[in-house]
Amino acid sequence: MALALNVFKTVTSVVGLSTVGIYTAPVGYSGVVLLASCTNTGDSAFDITFNHKRTTAGIAVTTELLKDYPIPANDTINMLTGKLILESGDVLEIRCDDILESRIKFIGSILETLN
């Protein structure tokens, strides 16, 4: 069976206190992150951390794209100013300081393209 040349994905997640992987570029594909935004539905500001993680030769390197960045109450932020290319196995991670773990919501649009 032939693999699809291009696949569009929408990734959603409710963001919590623990750093979690929200997307991993699949084997054989590169991921092009077209949109990455977070919404704060709460009554106060929360800080968000958004990372890119790549493991090469068994060594994981985490690059913070946003670190402890405040999202005002009832507001949305765009977490990228352009596109981000993810190679096979690269991971997007996210966390926030919302103790209820329900008021920060992530949405991303990703184009997976066959290598």
C-alpha positions, -999 to +999 in steps of 0.1 A: +000+000+000+014+034-010+019+061+017+001+094+013+023+122-001+007+149+021-015+145+052-030+174+071-035+169+109-052+189+136-037+183+170-056+193+202-048+190+238-058+202+273-026+214+288-016+205+324+012+207+349+033+179+335+054+183+303+038+160+277+044+153+240+015+165+220+028+155+185+056+133+172+066+134+135+061+099+122+088+077+106+092+086+069+075+120+072+085+155+080+059+176+099+054+213+090+037+231+119+015+257+102-003+269+134+003+264+171-019+284+195-031+282+231-062+296+246-067+305+283-103+301+293-096+309+329-100+341+350-063+347+356-030+345+336-011+312+333+024+306+322+031+281+293+062+263+281+064+250+246+093+228+235+108+211+205+127+179+214+150+159+191+169+127+201+201+120+182+224+091+190+204+086+222+209+122+234+177+142+238+180+180+231+151+201+243+148+236+228+123+259+244+102+279+219+083+296+248+094+293+284+071+304+312+053+327+288+022+343+303-012+339+286-036+365+299-071+355+312-096+349+284-070+353+257-052+333+229-016+334+219+000+323+186+031+303+197+049+305+164+057+335+141+063+313+111+064+276+102+084+250+121+098+219+104+099+187+124+120+158+112+109+122+118+109+115+155+109+151+166+084+159+194+065+190+204+060+192+241+039+215+262+030+223+299+015+251+320+011+262+356-027+257+357-033+235+388-068+226+376-053+214+343-084+223+323-082+260+314-053+260+288-062+245+255-038+239+226-046+235+189-021+230+161-023+224+123+004+202+109+012+191+074+029+157+073+049+153+040+065+121+028+103+121+029 
